[in-house]
Amino acid sequence: MQGIKFSDKEEIVSFVSENGIRILNLCHIPEDGRLRTLSFSASDKNRVYEILDLGERVDGSNLFSFITPGKSDIYIMPKCDKGLVNPFSTVPALNLLCRYLDENGKPLDVAPENVLTKAEEKLRSSKDVILKALAELEFYIISKQQSEMLFPGAPEKNYHDSSPFTKFEWLRNEILVALTSSGIGTKYGHSEVGRLLCNGNTLMEQHEVEFAPQNLAEMAETITIAKWIIRNVCARHGISVSFCPKIALEHAGTGMHIHLCGLKNGENVVANHDGTLTVEAREMIGGMLRFAPSLAAFGNPTPPSYLRFIARKESPMHICWSARNRLALIRIPLWWSFKRKGTEERDVCRETFEYRAPDAFASAYLLFAGIAVAINYGLKNSKESLEIAEKLHVEETAGRRKRFKLLPRSCSESARNLRKDRKFYEADDVFPKKVIDKTIEKLSAYKDEDLWKNLAEKPEKVESMLRRYLHYG
């Protein structure tokens, strides 16, 4: 949890007493990536100590599909180094994020956070590389309009628009302030392309918040808490918000682009000193492209995810990479090469490459764990990954993309790709076998092989499906 730094349990107990905290919330992030809460009265100091020492027993089968009801008890144990005074609680409440422990008090092997920890440790031990990431979190703000809009704007023309044409600039700014107040570092916020008016009076307007770089585990946590904050800020004003990858068939989809940089001995290994791409960066990109079909199992876990991959909406379709081309799966954004000298100490992660497939329905922990596996493979198998990077590079000519493989077109296809690659994810026990089994099972259960056929023949059926996923994830 972001916000307040604590040195030990005694400091938490003192904070609770001195600040009139009446509720202690144990917050945790299960398989679906949505923040969960278990609440306790904080009036008894001894009870607070007991909670901090022992955590609490919870039903793991309702949090993880990997756990059966027959043996479902697990522990949640608060991390006592940081917390957040809940800004949305009607009474003073302190939130502490928890880790999951098994019956023996050891890290729960199927908990996504622990999978990511193992993936990061494997990359660090084998190639001495630490990955940092920043996410671009897109979302639609949804509100009924009580009167005729004075400045209605044009559909799909909302990118970086300003008020009065964009209606929710004020709300996005409030979100930025709430995120910063909670200790979450942001780069910026802006209105995005999408804008549509439904049923004559429901406005859906797209916005984006981009975060400051963090290590993978911290960024996964940030994504979860940020979605919780965004939803609560909007709810406070009687306004809804959706992170659905595709909110309407003919309108811009909602992605969660991930910018990545690798650090070795504190130095960014993505860029050479002259501003060109390093060999290590090409190896990492090659590894990502090699695993792109199976990474979709973690980054695009629902049927609406695959309706977003339409080139005319600036979403990737083909497995390729490029400099600046927003239709490529991996993109090298414009760097500040002309200002590089003297700026290294201020921002070591300014040079990144961008992975454009994921969406906000992803399990961020499992997605980042998969990315770490792919990048580790690319760095360890230099010849293969450099050949892949060379073969799958494309410039801006649109016609050349047709020679590249398409990204998966459904959950069913992603499941098959994960089945093919599972030995790489399971190597060294990074991904437990049952996590891969259940991920394949869940993806296959959607039975969405005919998704694009239905899109052409039964668009109303697909639209109905999108409405069901409006507040998922």
PyMOL commands that set and color helices and strands:
alter all, ss='L'
color gray80, all
select helices_A, chain A and resi 9-18+45-54+60-62+69-71+112-127+169-181+216-236+279-299+303-307+311-313+337-339+364-380+382-391+398-403+411-429+433-445+451-457+459-468
alter helices_A, ss='H'
color red, helices_A
select strands_A, chain A and resi 4-5+23-28+36-41+56-59+73-78+82-85+93-101+130-144+186-198+202-211+214-215+240-242+256-264+267-268+318-323+328-332+353-355
alter strands_A, ss='S'
color yellow, strands_A
deselect
rebuild
show_as cartoon
